[in-house]
Amino acid sequence: VSIGLLVNGTSIATDAFEQNTVSRTVNEWIEPFGDHTVIDSTLDADVVEVVLAGPDADGPDLPDAAELAEQLSDALDRDVTVDLRIRLEIRQTSGG
């Protein structure tokens, strides 16, 4: 029983460390794209799902999933696949 608890505890700690690494890497990667914000990022085995909100998805300054996959693979020291979703966000401001 003790060995099972030790292995489970180690797995939970590793999962938490890797999720923290994913969150940090995604936030660093998105910094140059000031009009985009991270809604969510999750790691499930070797797949990282990232959901962003931002302006027109056809714009020239679109975040690149391949670049993120490379950065995450380096940070996690293994190959990962990125599933990137960008939700259109329209902002309006007015004064009066």
C-alpha positions as CSV (number, residue, x, y, z in Angstrom):
1,V,0.0,0.0,0.0
2,S,2.8,2.4,0.9
3,I,4.5,1.9,-2.5
4,G,1.2,2.6,-4.3
5,L,0.7,5.8,-2.4
6,L,4.3,6.9,-3.1
7,V,3.9,6.2,-6.8
8,N,0.5,8.0,-6.9
9,G,1.9,11.0,-5.0
10,T,4.8,11.2,-7.4
11,S,2.5,11.1,-10.4
12,I,0.3,13.9,-8.9
13,A,3.4,16.0,-8.2
14,T,4.7,15.4,-11.8
15,D,1.3,16.3,-13.3
16,A,1.1,19.5,-11.3
17,F,4.7,20.4,-12.3
18,E,4.0,19.7,-16.0
19,Q,0.7,21.7,-16.0
20,N,2.6,24.6,-14.4
21,T,5.2,24.4,-17.1
22,V,2.5,24.3,-19.8
23,S,0.8,27.4,-18.3
24,R,4.1,29.3,-18.0
25,T,5.2,28.4,-21.5
26,V,1.9,29.3,-23.1
27,N,1.8,32.7,-21.3
28,E,5.4,33.5,-22.4
29,W,4.6,32.4,-26.0
30,I,1.4,34.6,-26.2
31,E,3.1,37.8,-24.8
32,P,4.0,39.3,-28.3
33,F,0.4,38.9,-29.3
34,G,-1.0,41.6,-27.0
35,D,-4.5,41.4,-28.5
36,H,-4.8,37.7,-27.6
37,T,-5.5,36.3,-24.1
38,V,-5.3,32.8,-22.8
39,I,-8.6,31.4,-21.7
40,D,-7.4,27.9,-20.8
41,S,-4.5,25.5,-21.3
42,T,-4.5,21.9,-20.3
43,L,-2.1,18.9,-20.7
44,D,-3.5,15.4,-21.2
45,A,-0.7,12.9,-21.8
46,D,1.1,14.3,-24.9
47,V,-1.6,16.7,-26.1
48,V,-1.8,20.3,-25.0
49,E,-5.1,22.0,-25.6
50,V,-5.0,25.8,-25.7
51,V,-7.9,28.2,-26.0
52,L,-7.3,31.8,-26.8
53,A,-9.5,34.8,-27.3
54,G,-8.5,37.5,-29.8
55,P,-9.2,39.5,-32.9
56,D,-9.7,38.3,-36.4
57,A,-8.2,34.8,-36.8
58,D,-7.1,35.7,-40.4
59,G,-4.9,38.6,-39.2
60,P,-1.2,38.8,-40.0
61,D,-0.2,38.5,-36.3
62,L,-1.8,35.2,-35.7
63,P,-0.2,33.0,-33.0
64,D,1.4,29.9,-34.5
65,A,0.6,26.4,-33.1
66,A,3.7,24.9,-34.5
67,E,5.9,27.4,-32.7
68,L,4.1,26.7,-29.4
69,A,4.4,22.9,-29.9
70,E,8.2,23.3,-30.3
71,Q,8.5,25.5,-27.2
72,L,6.3,23.1,-25.2
73,S,8.2,20.0,-26.4
74,D,11.5,21.7,-25.3
75,A,10.0,22.7,-21.9
76,L,8.6,19.2,-21.2
77,D,11.5,17.4,-22.8
78,R,9.2,15.2,-25.0
79,D,7.2,15.6,-28.1
80,V,3.7,17.1,-27.7
81,T,0.9,18.0,-30.0
82,V,-0.9,21.3,-29.6
83,D,-4.6,21.7,-30.2
84,L,-5.0,25.5,-30.5
85,R,-8.4,27.2,-30.7
86,I,-8.8,30.9,-31.1
87,R,-12.2,32.5,-30.3
88,L,-13.1,35.7,-31.9
89,E,-13.3,38.6,-29.5
90,I,-14.8,41.9,-30.6
91,R,-14.2,44.9,-28.4
92,Q,-16.1,48.2,-28.5
93,T,-15.5,51.2,-26.3
94,S,-17.2,54.4,-26.2
95,G,-17.3,57.6,-24.2
96,G,-20.1,59.9,-23.5
